[in-house]
Amino acid sequence: MSILIHKKKSARDYCWMVYIILLFIMGNIGNGTNIKVGEDTFVNNRNFPGGPSQYFATGGGPVGLTCNVIYIINTWFQDAFLVTKQVSLL
C-alpha cells in the first residue's frame, strides 16, 4: 500500500487505476443486476405461464438487458487489457 502512496505516479499509473476502478464498478453492477434477474425469475414471477424458465427466456426485461450489456462491455475491457499486454510483449 505504501508504494501507491509514496511512489511518484505517472499518467499511465492513473489510467490503470481508472481502468481497474471501472472494471470493479461494472462487475458490481453486473452481479447486482444478475441477482435481481434471478429474484424476478424465481421469486416474483414464479407463477409466470410456462414457469420460471419461460420468464427467463423472455429476457428478464430492462434489468436483464442491463445485466447482459454490462457483462459484454466488461468483457470488451478485459479483452482489451489482454491485447495490450500481448502487444507490449512483441
C-alpha positions as CSV (number, residue, x, y, z in Angstrom):
1,M,0.0,0.0,0.0
2,S,2.8,2.4,0.7
3,I,4.0,2.0,-2.9
4,L,0.8,3.5,-4.1
5,I,1.1,6.4,-1.6
6,H,4.8,7.3,-1.8
7,K,5.7,6.4,-5.4
8,K,5.6,9.2,-7.9
9,K,2.8,8.4,-10.2
10,S,2.8,8.9,-14.0
11,A,-0.3,9.5,-16.2
12,R,-0.1,5.8,-17.1
13,D,-0.5,4.8,-13.5
14,Y,-3.6,6.9,-13.1
15,C,-5.0,5.4,-16.3
16,W,-4.5,1.9,-14.9
17,M,-6.2,2.9,-11.6
18,V,-9.2,4.3,-13.5
19,Y,-9.3,1.2,-15.6
20,I,-9.3,-1.1,-12.5
21,I,-12.0,1.0,-10.8
22,L,-14.1,0.9,-13.9
23,L,-13.9,-2.9,-14.1
24,F,-14.8,-3.1,-10.4
25,I,-17.8,-0.9,-10.8
26,M,-19.1,-2.7,-13.9
27,G,-18.6,-6.1,-12.2
28,N,-20.6,-5.0,-9.2
29,I,-23.4,-3.6,-11.4
30,G,-23.4,-6.8,-13.5
31,N,-23.6,-9.0,-10.4
32,G,-26.3,-6.9,-8.8
33,T,-28.5,-6.9,-11.9
34,N,-27.9,-10.7,-12.3
35,I,-29.1,-11.2,-8.7
36,K,-32.2,-9.1,-9.5
37,V,-32.9,-11.1,-12.6
38,G,-32.7,-14.3,-10.6
39,E,-35.0,-12.8,-7.9
40,D,-37.5,-11.8,-10.6
41,T,-37.3,-15.1,-12.3
42,F,-37.6,-17.5,-9.3
43,V,-39.4,-15.4,-6.7
44,N,-41.5,-12.6,-8.2
45,N,-42.6,-14.4,-11.3
46,R,-42.8,-18.0,-10.2
47,N,-46.3,-18.3,-11.5
48,F,-45.5,-17.0,-14.9
49,P,-47.2,-19.0,-17.7
50,G,-44.7,-21.7,-18.6
51,G,-42.8,-21.4,-15.4
52,P,-39.6,-19.6,-14.5
53,S,-37.7,-20.9,-17.5
54,Q,-40.3,-19.3,-19.8
55,Y,-40.0,-16.0,-18.0
56,F,-36.2,-16.2,-18.2
57,A,-36.4,-16.9,-21.9
58,T,-38.3,-13.6,-22.4
59,G,-35.0,-11.8,-21.4
60,G,-35.8,-10.5,-18.0
61,G,-36.9,-7.1,-19.0
62,P,-34.7,-3.9,-18.8
63,V,-32.8,-5.3,-15.8
64,G,-31.8,-8.4,-17.8
65,L,-30.8,-6.2,-20.7
66,T,-28.7,-4.1,-18.4
67,C,-27.0,-7.2,-17.0
68,N,-26.1,-8.5,-20.4
69,V,-24.9,-5.2,-21.7
70,I,-22.7,-4.6,-18.7
71,Y,-21.2,-8.1,-18.9
72,I,-20.4,-7.6,-22.6
73,I,-18.8,-4.2,-22.1
74,N,-16.8,-5.6,-19.2
75,T,-15.6,-8.5,-21.4
76,W,-14.5,-6.0,-24.0
77,F,-12.5,-4.1,-21.4
78,Q,-10.8,-7.4,-20.2
79,D,-10.1,-8.4,-23.8
80,A,-8.5,-5.0,-24.5
81,F,-6.3,-5.5,-21.5
82,L,-5.1,-8.8,-22.8
83,V,-4.5,-7.4,-26.2
84,T,-2.4,-4.5,-24.8
85,K,-0.3,-6.9,-22.8
86,Q,0.2,-9.2,-25.8
87,V,1.2,-6.2,-28.0
88,S,3.7,-4.9,-25.4
89,L,5.4,-8.4,-25.3
90,L,6.0,-8.3,-29.1
